[in-house]
């Protein structure tokens, strides 16, 4: 998956309620060509930037893993990225 494909997935998922693997609801959006995630529990959008997203994507492309814990060292939003990928 490329960065542009990930952003396209975000665009297609905007306005929908998604879930993490543990069932937590969130939404996704894009700001300045970078995904941001808004947990339903807090309502506060969060992003850790494009570099972290690219590191997530690099590892995902290498491993194919959908286990958020395997990305904890590259992004604090691993559970949201995995939830987004599971939604597609």
Secondary structure, 3 states (H helix, E strand, C coil): CCHHHHHHHHHHHCCCCEECCCCCEEEEEECCCCEEEEECCCCCEECCHHHHHHHHHHHHHHHCCCCHHHHCCCCCCHHHHHHHHHHC
